[in-house]
Amino acid sequence: MGNKAARIETTITYQKEVQFDLKQILSRYQDADIIEIFNDIVQQETAYQAALNVTSRISKISILDYF
C-alpha cells in the first residue's frame, strides 16, 4: 500500500509541475506583443532569404572560374 501511495504522490507532484509549466507557456503567448512577433518573423524571413541568396551564389562557383 505504501508503494502505491508513493507512486500516486509522485504522479500528483509531476502533474502539478506540468500544469505550472503549461500555465507559463500559455501566459507567454497571451501576453505577447503582436507587432514585436511580426517584426521578429520579418527579420527571420529576411535572414532566411539572405542565406538562400548566399547559397545560390556559392553553388554557382566553379574551380574553372579562377583559371
Secondary structure, DSSP 8 states (H G I E B T S, - for coil): -HHHHHHHHHHHHHHHHHHHHHHHHHHHHHT--HHHHHHHHHHHHHHHHHHHHHHHHHHT--GGGG-
